[in-house]
Amino acid sequence: GAIFAVGLLGVAFNFEADLQRQRFRETGGAALVWGRKPIAIEAEYHVTDPKSGKLARHTSLLLVSGWWGVARHAQYLFELTAAWSWGLLAGVGTHGALPLFYAAFLTVLL
């Protein structure tokens, strides 16, 4: 019961973190985050155009409030929480370490 609840919370918080960023970007930074005006950084980066070979300047808004102000990629922590919960729920005692493969792989990957 408790492991399942932790897994559900991981999924819910992961969804919320991704949704905050998505709404922020869709509205050009005008969406409220946790009921407040969001804090943002305008980042500049350069990309080489594959056709012309010239360097192109781009800007992007980065959300630095809400879950994205707590940690740059908080959604990964929530995703890992869900993955480990699912692996543990699958029954390590009965099925060996195989149910934990995805969680272990994701941990190394992230």
C-alpha positions, 0 to 999 in steps of 0.5 A: 500500500505505501509503496503504491502510494509513493509511486502514485505521488511520483507520477503526480508530481512528475506530471505537475512539474512537466505541466508547469513548464509546458504552460509557461512556454505555451503562454510565453511566460504569462501563466501563473505558477503556484498562483504567482507570476513566474520567475524566468531567465531569458537564455541565449544560445547559438546554433549552426545552421546546417544549410548555410553553416552560419551561426544563428542566435536564439533565445529561450525562456527558462522557468526558475520558479515552481518545481523548476525553481526547487531543482532544475530537473525535479521531474526526474526525481519524481520519475525515479521515485515512480520507477523504483516503486513499480520495481519493488511492487513487482516483487523482488522476492518472487521475481528476483532483480529483473523488476528493478532493471528499468529503475536501475537503468533509469537511475544510471541514465539520469 
